[in-house]
Amino acid sequence: MHQLWLIPALPLAGFLVNGLFGRKLPKSAVNAAAIGSVILSFLWVVKTLLALGPLETPYIERYFTWIQSGLVNVGFDLSIDRLTAVMLLIVTGIGGLIHIYAAGYMAHEGGYYRFFAYLNLFMFFMLVLVLAANFLLLFVGWEGVGLCSYLLIGFYFLKKSAGDAGKKAFVVNRIGDFGFSLAMFLIMAGFGSLDFQTVFAKAGAAGNGVAPATITLICLLLLLGAAGKSAQVPLYVWLPDAMEGPTPVSALIHAATMVTAGVYMVSRSAPLFNQSPAALEVVSYVGLITAVMAATIGLTQYDIKKVFAYSTVSQLGYMFLALGSGAYAAGIFHVMTHAFFKALLFLGAGSVIHALEGEQDLRMMGGLRKKIPVTFTVLVCAAVAIAGVPPFSGYHSKDAILLAAHAHHPWMYWVGVATAGMTAFYVFRAIFLCFFGTYRGTAHAHESPLVMTGPLMVLAALSLGGGYIHIPEYLEPIFGAVHGEHDQTLVAISVAAGVAGIAIAWLFYVVSPGLPDGLARIFSGPYKLLYNKYFVDEAYDAAIVHPIRDGSTAVLWKGVDAGFIDGAVNGVGSVARAVGGGLRNLQSGYIRRYAAWVVLGGVVLVAVVGFWGGVK
């Protein structure tokens, strides 16, 4: 056995050390436990993959029977195949760099040990999710990363907006998780197992006994779960608010862990989705709508982290477009390249925020390329990667998705190309507002320390060259070849859209910086719609949040709780108090009154006995 359990157990050990003893430990010891555990986990992943070789078939380690009741038999089983291998390297590798960066970023924050304990716990649950050999164990990791997102997004719990954002993420994800739970019940009922190998073998077998409509329903419920974790329409609203957490949390959630869980789960469940073309069609539509909607919102935002947050939502939409087009390998390829450049974008934004003593508004930046040159250089590397400029990483994975979309539905390719142009525009808009022109802020900018810039430089190298890691070919034994002929004309069009987006951003924010405000005044209606994020949060508040809250207040609290339950309890108390008050009057202390009561009682007793005897 290759002891797969050690991969998640090492970050769990870091969580236990810092969670139990971190308050009394120096920061160096907290760092050693938190960062060291993740690096050791990464090294164990590398060692295991080297020992396992090409992984032509999944490698499984079965440890013990976890749940056994009637026909239900679920083991605590961990598994590695090529898909798992890619995800493990992303989670532990990028996660390790984020941990190192966080040591510098969080150096002067309170709750230092608590932050790293949560970060390690996040890593533990994500690794359990990825390594799980059955749906139920995957769901444990799934729920765990949801819990940790709540803890980390709301880390600054004294700040109301942070607490609200953590609760929002938790509640929205519960909606998706409910769908995932129902899907597992249907899988168990239909296939008699939750084990991946068993379920997928039966799903691919002719006459598996499960109705096509049931498989479609299972897939749609799984998609609902994935939409919650990976922030797809209509459950994307939690992710932009997640920016209330510390910047390393934003990078970990957006790049290496939580939001990739939905993409991974759908890819893992490919044998089920392949049996339901209707479900795949829904996946592609959800992805495309999400990509376009988030990209248009990103055009108008001024908080540097929120610009990149909507970029994440949009790029996740690209991944779901790939999955819905049947190009699972292309989707996972984009998961990897996105992990490189999105971690770099967020950590680079954190470096800017660190340099400006907490400022996040792009309107209060400008001219910083000479003040923080390392941060500027690495962010440009991330920007050209996400914009799809050849030969950098995003170019390879983005075009694999667009070609697959063209093979699926040609019109989806054209919508994807327009989205790519918007992506290039809003990312370079942020770059130009931040680093070009004149400085508009008040803080004294300074470059970040090496503990922060070191991971940025590693991520910059991966963002530039990561596209040459041939993930689609590596995953071909699992998913088959990526659909879509490599049409040079289609590739050139998508590249041209990205270059056009960069050029327009340069025109708007460097050459003619007054032009955007003028256009915003001319097209004030569409601009306000995008700036206010289509008023989706307000619509959800009006249609769902306020009715539930007001109904709970009027009916459950004032009606049921205060009116009925408290009324009944208080009524019993009032009666008891009244009776007690009456009986208390009997205890006056006067002997004459006691004698009168005795005589009266005797008369009543004689009268009752006499009456009863007469009746008989």
C-alpha positions as CSV (number, residue, x, y, z in Angstrom):
1,M,0.0,0.0,0.0
2,H,1.1,3.5,-0.8
3,Q,-0.6,5.1,2.3
4,L,-2.9,7.5,0.4
5,W,-4.4,8.5,3.8
6,L,-1.2,10.4,4.5
7,I,-2.0,13.0,1.8
8,P,-5.0,14.5,3.7
9,A,-3.8,13.5,7.1
10,L,-0.7,15.8,7.0
11,P,-2.7,19.0,6.7
12,L,-5.1,17.6,9.3
13,A,-2.2,17.2,11.7
14,G,-1.2,20.9,11.0
15,F,-4.8,21.9,11.8
16,L,-4.7,20.0,15.1
17,V,-1.4,21.4,16.2
18,N,-2.4,25.0,15.5
19,G,-6.0,24.6,16.5
20,L,-5.1,23.1,19.9
21,F,-1.8,24.7,20.8
22,G,-1.4,27.6,18.3
23,R,-2.4,30.3,20.8
24,K,0.7,29.5,22.9
25,L,3.1,28.9,20.0
26,P,5.4,31.5,18.3
27,K,4.6,32.4,14.7
28,S,7.6,30.4,13.5
29,A,6.1,27.2,15.0
30,V,2.7,28.0,13.6
31,N,4.3,28.5,10.2
32,A,6.2,25.2,10.5
33,A,3.1,23.3,11.3
34,A,0.8,24.9,8.7
35,I,3.2,25.4,5.8
36,G,5.3,22.3,6.5
37,S,2.3,20.0,6.6
38,V,1.1,21.1,3.1
39,I,4.5,20.9,1.6
40,L,4.9,17.4,3.0
41,S,1.5,16.5,1.6
42,F,2.7,17.8,-1.8
43,L,5.9,15.8,-1.6
44,W,3.9,12.6,-0.7
45,V,1.7,13.2,-3.7
46,V,4.8,13.4,-5.9
47,K,6.3,10.4,-4.3
48,T,3.1,8.4,-4.7
49,L,2.6,9.3,-8.3
50,L,6.2,8.4,-9.2
51,A,5.7,5.0,-7.5
52,L,2.4,4.3,-9.2
53,G,3.7,5.0,-12.7
54,P,1.3,5.7,-15.6
55,L,-1.9,5.0,-13.8
56,E,-3.5,3.1,-16.6
57,T,-6.2,1.9,-14.2
58,P,-7.4,3.5,-10.9
59,Y,-5.4,2.6,-7.8
60,I,-7.6,2.1,-4.7
61,E,-6.8,1.6,-1.0
62,R,-9.7,0.2,1.1
63,Y,-9.2,0.8,4.8
64,F,-12.4,-0.2,6.6
65,T,-16.2,-0.5,6.3
66,W,-17.6,2.9,7.2
67,I,-21.4,2.3,6.9
68,Q,-23.1,-1.0,6.6
69,S,-26.9,-1.3,6.9
70,G,-28.9,-3.6,4.7
71,L,-27.9,-3.1,1.1
72,V,-25.9,0.0,2.0
73,N,-22.2,-0.7,2.2
74,V,-19.9,2.2,2.1
75,G,-16.2,1.9,2.7
76,F,-13.6,4.5,3.7
77,D,-11.8,4.0,0.4
78,L,-9.3,6.3,-1.3
79,S,-8.5,6.2,-5.0
80,I,-6.0,7.8,-7.4
81,D,-6.4,7.9,-11.2
82,R,-5.1,10.4,-13.7
83,L,-7.9,12.9,-12.9
84,T,-7.1,12.6,-9.2
85,A,-3.4,13.0,-9.9
86,V,-4.0,16.4,-11.7
87,M,-6.2,17.7,-8.9
88,L,-3.9,16.6,-6.1
89,L,-0.9,18.4,-7.7
90,I,-3.0,21.5,-8.1
91,V,-4.5,21.5,-4.6
92,T,-1.2,20.8,-2.7
93,G,1.1,22.7,-5.1
94,I,-0.9,25.9,-5.4
95,G,-2.2,25.5,-1.9
96,G,1.4,25.3,-0.6
97,L,2.4,28.5,-2.4
98,I,-0.7,30.3,-1.0
99,H,0.3,29.1,2.6
100,I,3.8,30.6,2.1
101,Y,2.4,33.9,0.8
102,A,-0.1,34.0,3.7
103,A,2.8,34.0,6.2
104,G,3.8,37.4,5.0
105,Y,0.4,38.8,4.2
106,M,-1.1,37.9,7.6
107,A,2.0,38.6,9.7
108,H,0.4,41.6,11.5
109,E,-3.1,40.2,11.8
110,G,-4.8,39.0,14.9
111,G,-5.9,35.4,15.1
112,Y,-2.8,34.3,13.2
113,Y,-2.8,30.7,14.5
114,R,-6.5,30.4,14.0
115,F,-6.2,31.5,10.4
116,F,-3.7,28.9,9.5
117,A,-5.6,26.2,11.4
118,Y,-8.6,26.9,9.2
119,L,-6.4,27.0,6.1
120,N,-5.0,23.5,6.9
121,L,-8.5,22.2,7.6
122,F,-9.6,23.5,4.2
123,M,-6.8,21.6,2.6
124,F,-7.7,18.4,4.5
125,F,-11.3,18.4,3.3
126,M,-10.4,19.3,-0.3
127,L,-8.0,16.4,-0.4
128,V,-10.6,14.0,1.0
129,L,-13.0,15.2,-1.7
130,V,-10.5,14.6,-4.4
131,L,-9.3,11.2,-3.1
132,A,-12.7,9.8,-2.3
133,A,-13.6,6.5,-4.1
134,N,-17.3,6.9,-3.5
135,F,-19.9,9.6,-3.6
136,L,-20.5,9.7,0.2
137,L,-16.9,10.2,1.2
138,L,-16.6,12.9,-1.6
139,F,-19.7,14.5,0.1
140,V,-17.8,14.6,3.4
141,G,-15.0,16.6,1.8
142,W,-17.6,18.6,-0.1
143,E,-19.4,19.7,3.1
144,G,-16.0,20.3,4.9
145,V,-14.8,22.8,2.3
146,G,-18.2,24.5,2.7
147,L,-17.7,24.8,6.5
148,C,-14.1,26.1,6.0
149,S,-15.3,28.7,3.5
150,Y,-17.7,30.0,6.1
151,L,-14.9,30.2,8.7
152,L,-12.4,31.8,6.4
153,I,-14.7,34.2,4.5
154,G,-16.0,35.4,7.9
155,F,-12.5,35.4,9.5
156,Y,-12.8,39.1,10.3
157,F,-15.9,38.3,12.3
158,L,-16.0,41.7,14.1
159,K,-16.8,43.2,10.7
160,K,-20.5,42.8,9.9
161,S,-20.0,42.6,6.1
162,A,-17.5,39.7,6.6
163,G,-19.9,37.8,8.9
164,D,-22.8,38.4,6.4
165,A,-20.6,37.1,3.5
166,G,-19.6,34.0,5.4
167,K,-23.3,33.2,6.2
168,K,-24.3,34.0,2.6
169,A,-21.7,31.5,1.3
170,F,-22.9,28.9,3.8
171,V,-26.6,29.3,3.0
172,V,-26.3,29.4,-0.8
173,N,-24.1,26.3,-0.8
174,R,-26.6,24.4,1.3
175,I,-29.1,24.8,-1.6
176,G,-26.6,23.1,-3.9
177,D,-25.8,20.5,-1.3
178,F,-29.4,19.5,-1.0
179,G,-29.4,18.7,-4.7
180,F,-26.3,16.6,-4.3
181,S,-27.9,14.7,-1.3
182,L,-31.0,13.9,-3.4
183,A,-28.7,12.7,-6.2
184,M,-27.0,10.3,-3.9
185,F,-30.3,8.8,-2.7
186,L,-31.3,8.3,-6.4
187,I,-27.9,6.7,-7.2
188,M,-28.2,4.3,-4.3
189,A,-31.7,3.4,-5.2
190,G,-30.9,3.0,-8.9
191,F,-27.5,1.4,-8.8
192,G,-27.4,-0.2,-5.4
193,S,-24.1,1.4,-4.5
194,L,-22.3,4.7,-4.0
195,D,-18.9,3.3,-5.1
196,F,-17.6,5.1,-8.2
197,Q,-16.4,1.9,-10.0
198,T,-19.6,0.1,-9.4
199,V,-21.9,3.0,-10.3
200,F,-20.0,3.9,-13.4
201,A,-19.7,0.4,-14.7
202,K,-23.4,-0.1,-14.4
203,A,-24.1,3.3,-15.9
204,G,-22.1,2.3,-19.0
205,A,-23.6,-1.1,-19.3
206,A,-26.5,-1.8,-21.7
207,G,-29.7,-2.6,-19.9
208,N,-28.4,-1.3,-16.5
209,G,-32.0,-1.2,-15.2
210,V,-32.0,2.5,-14.5
211,A,-34.4,4.6,-16.5
212,P,-32.9,7.3,-18.7
213,A,-35.1,9.8,-17.0
214,T,-33.7,8.8,-13.6
215,I,-30.1,9.2,-14.9
216,T,-31.0,12.7,-16.2
217,L,-32.6,13.7,-12.9
218,I,-29.4,12.4,-11.1
219,C,-27.2,14.5,-13.3
220,L,-29.3,17.6,-13.0
221,L,-29.3,17.3,-9.2
222,L,-25.5,16.8,-9.3
223,L,-25.3,19.9,-11.5
224,L,-27.3,21.8,-8.8
225,G,-24.7,20.8,-6.3
226,A,-21.9,21.8,-8.6
227,A,-23.5,25.1,-9.3
228,G,-23.4,25.9,-5.6
229,K,-19.7,25.0,-5.1
230,S,-18.5,26.4,-8.4
231,A,-20.7,29.5,-8.4
232,Q,-22.8,29.0,-11.5
233,V,-26.1,30.6,-12.3
234,P,-28.3,30.9,-10.2
235,L,-26.1,30.1,-7.2
236,Y,-23.1,32.3,-8.0
237,V,-24.0,35.2,-5.7
238,W,-21.9,34.1,-2.8
239,L,-18.6,34.2,-4.6
240,P,-18.1,37.9,-5.1
241,D,-19.0,38.6,-1.5
242,A,-16.3,36.0,-0.5
243,M,-13.8,38.9,-1.0
244,E,-14.5,39.9,2.5
245,G,-12.1,37.3,3.7
246,P,-8.3,37.8,3.7
247,T,-6.8,37.8,0.3
248,P,-5.0,34.4,0.7
249,V,-8.4,32.9,1.3
250,S,-9.7,34.5,-1.9
251,A,-6.8,32.8,-3.8
252,L,-7.3,29.5,-2.1
253,I,-11.1,29.4,-2.7
254,H,-10.9,30.8,-6.3
255,A,-7.9,29.0,-7.6
256,A,-7.0,25.8,-5.9
257,T,-9.8,24.4,-3.9
258,M,-13.5,25.0,-3.3
259,V,-14.7,26.4,-6.6
260,T,-13.0,23.7,-8.6
261,A,-14.9,21.1,-6.6
262,G,-18.0,21.3,-8.8
263,V,-16.0,21.0,-12.0
264,Y,-14.2,18.0,-10.6
265,M,-17.4,16.3,-9.4
266,V,-19.1,16.7,-12.8
267,S,-15.9,15.4,-14.5
268,R,-15.7,12.5,-12.1
269,S,-19.3,11.7,-12.9
270,A,-18.8,11.8,-16.7
271,P,-20.0,8.2,-17.2
272,L,-23.4,9.3,-15.8
273,F,-23.5,12.6,-17.7
274,N,-22.6,10.8,-20.9
275,Q,-25.8,8.8,-20.6
276,S,-27.8,11.9,-20.6
277,P,-27.3,14.3,-23.5
278,A,-30.1,16.5,-22.1
279,A,-28.2,17.0,-18.9
280,L,-25.0,17.8,-20.7
281,E,-26.9,20.4,-22.8
282,V,-28.1,22.0,-19.5
283,V,-24.5,22.1,-18.3
284,S,-23.3,23.9,-21.4
285,Y,-26.1,26.5,-21.2
286,V,-25.5,27.1,-17.5
287,G,-21.8,27.5,-18.1
288,L,-22.2,29.9,-21.1
289,I,-24.8,32.1,-19.3
290,T,-22.6,32.3,-16.3
291,A,-19.5,33.2,-18.3
292,V,-21.3,36.0,-20.2
293,M,-23.2,37.4,-17.2
294,A,-20.1,37.5,-14.9
295,A,-17.9,39.0,-17.6
296,T,-20.3,41.9,-18.3
297,I,-20.5,42.7,-14.6
298,G,-16.7,42.6,-14.3
299,L,-16.5,45.4,-16.9
300,T,-17.7,48.1,-14.4
301,Q,-16.4,47.1,-11.0
302,Y,-13.8,49.1,-9.2
303,D,-12.8,46.9,-6.2
304,I,-9.7,45.1,-7.6
305,K,-10.6,41.9,-5.8
306,K,-14.2,41.9,-7.0
307,V,-13.0,42.4,-10.6
308,F,-11.0,39.2,-10.3
309,A,-13.9,37.5,-8.4
310,Y,-16.3,38.0,-11.3
311,S,-13.5,36.9,-13.5
312,T,-13.4,33.6,-11.5
313,V,-17.2,33.2,-12.0
314,S,-16.8,33.8,-15.7
315,Q,-13.9,31.4,-16.1
316,L,-15.8,28.7,-14.2
317,G,-18.5,29.2,-16.7
318,Y,-16.0,28.4,-19.4
319,M,-15.1,25.2,-17.6
320,F,-18.8,24.2,-17.5
321,L,-19.2,25.0,-21.1
322,A,-16.4,22.6,-21.8
323,L,-18.0,19.9,-19.6
324,G,-21.4,20.4,-21.3
325,S,-19.7,20.1,-24.7
326,G,-18.3,16.7,-23.7
327,A,-14.7,18.1,-23.5
328,Y,-14.0,17.1,-19.9
329,A,-10.3,17.1,-20.4
330,A,-10.4,20.6,-21.7
331,G,-12.4,21.7,-18.7
332,I,-9.8,20.2,-16.3
333,F,-7.0,21.7,-18.4
334,H,-8.5,25.1,-17.8
335,V,-8.9,24.2,-14.1
336,M,-5.1,23.8,-14.0
337,T,-4.1,26.9,-16.0
338,H,-6.8,29.0,-14.2
339,A,-5.3,27.9,-10.9
340,F,-2.0,29.3,-12.0
341,F,-3.1,32.7,-13.3
342,K,-6.0,33.2,-10.9
343,A,-4.0,32.5,-7.8
344,L,-1.4,35.0,-9.2
345,L,-4.1,37.6,-9.9
346,F,-5.5,37.4,-6.3
347,L,-2.1,37.2,-4.6
348,G,-0.8,40.0,-6.8
349,A,-3.9,42.0,-5.9
350,G,-3.1,41.2,-2.2
351,S,0.4,42.6,-2.8
352,V,-1.1,45.8,-4.2
353,I,-3.4,46.1,-1.2
354,H,-0.5,45.3,1.2
355,A,1.5,48.0,-0.6
356,L,-1.3,50.6,-0.2
357,E,-2.1,49.8,3.4
358,G,-5.5,48.2,2.7
359,E,-6.7,50.2,-0.3
360,Q,-8.8,48.1,-2.8
361,D,-10.4,50.8,-4.9
362,L,-8.8,51.0,-8.4
363,R,-9.8,54.7,-8.5
364,M,-7.4,55.3,-5.6
365,M,-4.4,53.7,-7.4
366,G,-2.5,54.5,-10.6
367,G,1.2,54.9,-11.5
368,L,2.3,52.0,-9.3
369,R,4.5,50.2,-11.8
370,K,7.6,52.0,-10.7
371,K,6.8,51.8,-7.0
372,I,6.1,48.1,-6.9
373,P,7.8,46.7,-10.0
374,V,7.8,43.0,-9.0
375,T,4.1,43.0,-8.3
376,F,3.5,44.9,-11.6
377,T,5.5,42.4,-13.6
378,V,3.8,39.3,-12.2
379,L,0.3,40.7,-12.6
380,V,1.0,41.4,-16.2
381,C,2.1,37.8,-16.6
382,A,-1.2,36.7,-15.1
383,A,-3.2,39.2,-17.3
384,V,-1.7,38.0,-20.6
385,A,-2.3,34.4,-19.5
386,I,-6.0,34.9,-18.7
387,A,-6.5,37.1,-21.8
388,G,-5.5,34.1,-24.0
389,V,-2.4,35.8,-25.5
390,P,-0.3,33.1,-27.2
391,P,1.8,31.2,-26.2
392,F,0.8,31.7,-22.5
393,S,-1.2,29.2,-20.5
394,G,-4.7,30.5,-20.9
395,Y,-4.4,30.5,-24.6
396,H,-4.0,26.7,-24.7
397,S,-6.8,25.8,-22.4
398,K,-9.3,28.6,-23.5
399,D,-9.0,27.6,-27.2
400,A,-9.4,23.9,-26.4
401,I,-12.7,24.9,-24.8
402,L,-13.8,27.2,-27.6
403,L,-13.0,24.6,-30.3
404,A,-15.0,22.0,-28.3
405,A,-17.9,24.5,-28.0
406,H,-17.8,25.1,-31.8
407,A,-18.0,21.4,-32.4
408,H,-21.0,21.2,-30.0
409,H,-22.9,24.3,-31.2
410,P,-21.1,26.8,-33.4
411,W,-23.0,29.8,-32.0
412,M,-21.7,29.0,-28.5
413,Y,-18.2,29.5,-29.9
414,W,-19.0,33.0,-31.0
415,V,-20.5,33.9,-27.6
416,G,-17.4,32.4,-26.0
417,V,-15.2,34.6,-28.2
418,A,-17.1,37.7,-27.2
419,T,-16.7,36.7,-23.5
420,A,-12.9,36.2,-24.1
421,G,-12.7,39.8,-25.4
422,M,-14.5,41.1,-22.4
423,T,-12.2,39.1,-20.1
424,A,-9.1,40.6,-21.7
425,F,-10.7,44.1,-21.4
426,Y,-11.6,44.0,-17.7
427,V,-8.4,42.4,-16.6
428,F,-6.2,44.9,-18.4
429,R,-8.6,47.7,-17.3
430,A,-7.6,46.8,-13.7
431,I,-3.9,46.6,-14.7
432,F,-4.0,50.1,-16.4
433,L,-6.0,51.7,-13.6
434,C,-3.6,50.3,-11.0
435,F,-0.2,50.7,-12.6
436,F,-0.5,53.5,-15.3
437,G,-1.3,57.1,-15.2
438,T,-0.8,59.2,-12.0
439,Y,-1.1,58.0,-8.5
440,R,-4.5,59.0,-7.1
441,G,-4.1,57.6,-3.5
442,T,-2.6,58.8,-0.3
443,A,-0.8,55.8,1.1
444,H,3.0,55.4,0.7
445,A,3.4,52.4,-1.6
446,H,6.1,49.9,-0.9
447,E,7.0,46.5,-2.4
448,S,6.0,43.4,-0.6
449,P,8.6,41.2,1.2
450,L,10.1,38.1,-0.5
451,V,7.9,35.7,1.4
452,M,5.1,37.2,-0.7
453,T,6.8,38.0,-3.9
454,G,8.6,34.6,-4.1
455,P,5.3,32.6,-4.6
456,L,4.2,35.2,-7.0
457,M,7.3,34.6,-9.2
458,V,6.7,30.9,-9.2
459,L,3.1,31.4,-10.2
460,A,4.1,33.8,-12.9
461,A,6.4,31.2,-14.4
462,L,3.5,28.6,-14.3
463,S,1.1,31.2,-15.8
464,L,3.4,31.8,-18.7
465,G,4.5,28.2,-19.4
466,G,1.8,26.0,-17.8
467,G,-0.1,25.6,-21.1
468,Y,2.6,23.2,-22.3
469,I,1.7,20.7,-19.7
470,H,-0.3,18.4,-21.9
471,I,-3.3,17.7,-19.6
472,P,-5.8,16.8,-22.4
473,E,-3.5,14.1,-23.7
474,Y,-2.8,12.8,-20.2
475,L,-6.5,12.5,-19.4
476,E,-7.4,11.0,-22.8
477,P,-7.5,7.4,-21.4
478,I,-10.3,8.6,-19.0
479,F,-12.3,11.0,-21.1
480,G,-11.2,10.3,-24.7
481,A,-9.9,12.9,-27.1
482,V,-11.1,16.5,-26.9
483,H,-13.8,17.1,-29.5
484,G,-13.2,19.8,-32.1
485,E,-10.7,20.0,-34.9
486,H,-7.8,22.4,-34.3
487,D,-9.0,25.1,-36.8
488,Q,-6.4,27.8,-37.1
489,T,-9.0,30.3,-38.3
490,L,-11.1,29.8,-35.2
491,V,-8.1,30.0,-33.0
492,A,-7.0,33.3,-34.7
493,I,-10.4,34.8,-34.2
494,S,-10.4,34.1,-30.4
495,V,-6.9,35.4,-30.1
496,A,-7.9,38.5,-32.0
497,A,-10.8,39.1,-29.6
498,G,-8.4,39.0,-26.7
499,V,-6.0,41.4,-28.3
500,A,-8.9,43.7,-29.2
501,G,-10.0,43.7,-25.6
502,I,-6.5,44.7,-24.4
503,A,-6.3,47.4,-27.1
504,I,-9.7,48.9,-26.1
505,A,-8.7,48.9,-22.4
506,W,-5.4,50.7,-23.4
507,L,-7.4,53.3,-25.3
508,F,-10.0,53.8,-22.5
509,Y,-7.6,54.0,-19.5
510,V,-4.3,55.1,-20.8
511,V,-4.7,57.1,-24.1
512,S,-8.1,58.7,-23.3
513,P,-8.8,58.2,-19.6
514,G,-11.9,60.4,-19.8
515,L,-13.6,58.3,-22.4
516,P,-15.1,55.6,-20.1
517,D,-16.9,58.2,-17.9
518,G,-18.3,59.8,-21.0
519,L,-19.6,56.5,-22.3
520,A,-21.0,55.7,-18.9
521,R,-23.0,59.0,-19.0
522,I,-24.3,58.3,-22.5
523,F,-25.3,54.7,-21.8
524,S,-26.2,55.4,-18.2
525,G,-29.0,52.8,-18.1
526,P,-26.9,49.7,-19.2
527,Y,-24.0,51.0,-17.1
528,K,-26.0,51.2,-13.9
529,L,-27.4,47.7,-14.7
530,L,-23.9,46.3,-14.9
531,Y,-22.5,48.3,-12.1
532,N,-25.3,47.1,-9.8
533,K,-24.7,43.5,-11.0
534,Y,-28.1,43.2,-12.7
535,F,-29.7,43.8,-9.3
536,V,-29.7,40.1,-8.7
537,D,-28.9,40.4,-5.0
538,E,-31.7,42.9,-4.6
539,A,-34.1,40.6,-6.5
540,Y,-33.1,37.6,-4.3
541,D,-33.6,39.8,-1.2
542,A,-37.1,40.9,-2.4
543,A,-38.3,37.5,-3.7
544,I,-36.7,35.2,-1.1
545,V,-34.8,36.7,1.8
546,H,-37.3,39.4,2.9
547,P,-40.4,37.2,2.6
548,I,-38.7,34.4,4.6
549,R,-37.4,36.8,7.2
550,D,-40.6,38.7,7.5
551,G,-42.7,35.6,7.5
552,S,-40.5,34.0,10.1
553,T,-40.8,37.2,12.2
554,A,-44.6,37.6,11.9
555,V,-45.6,33.9,11.9
556,L,-42.9,31.8,13.5
557,W,-41.6,34.3,16.1
558,K,-44.6,36.5,17.0
559,G,-47.3,34.1,16.1
560,V,-46.0,30.6,17.0
561,D,-43.2,31.3,19.4
562,A,-44.3,34.4,21.2
563,G,-48.1,34.0,20.7
564,F,-48.7,30.2,21.0
565,I,-45.8,28.6,22.8
566,D,-44.9,31.6,25.1
567,G,-48.6,32.3,25.5
568,A,-49.3,28.7,26.7
569,V,-46.3,28.6,29.0
570,N,-47.0,32.1,30.4
571,G,-50.7,31.3,30.7
572,V,-50.0,28.2,32.8
573,G,-47.7,30.4,34.9
574,S,-50.4,33.0,35.3
575,V,-53.0,30.5,36.4
576,A,-50.6,28.9,38.8
577,R,-49.7,32.4,40.2
578,A,-53.3,33.3,40.6
579,V,-54.2,30.1,42.4
580,G,-51.1,30.4,44.5
581,G,-52.1,34.0,45.3
582,G,-55.5,32.8,46.4
583,L,-54.1,30.0,48.5
584,R,-51.6,32.4,50.1
585,N,-54.5,34.3,51.5
586,L,-55.4,31.2,53.6
587,Q,-52.0,31.5,55.4
588,S,-52.8,34.7,57.3
589,G,-51.4,33.6,60.7
590,Y,-54.7,34.4,62.6
591,I,-56.0,31.6,64.7
592,R,-59.7,32.8,64.6
593,R,-59.6,32.8,60.7
594,Y,-58.1,29.2,60.8
595,A,-60.9,28.1,63.1
596,A,-63.5,29.6,60.8
597,W,-62.1,27.8,57.9
598,V,-62.1,24.5,59.8
599,V,-65.8,25.0,60.7
600,L,-66.7,26.0,57.2
601,G,-64.9,23.0,55.8
602,G,-66.7,20.7,58.3
603,V,-70.1,22.1,57.3
604,V,-69.3,21.7,53.6
605,L,-68.1,18.1,54.2
606,V,-71.3,17.2,56.2
607,A,-73.5,18.8,53.5
608,V,-71.8,16.9,50.7
609,V,-72.0,13.5,52.6
610,G,-75.7,14.1,53.4
611,F,-76.5,15.1,49.8
612,W,-74.7,12.0,48.5
613,G,-76.5,9.7,50.9
614,G,-79.9,11.2,49.9
615,V,-79.1,10.6,46.3
616,K,-78.3,7.0,46.9
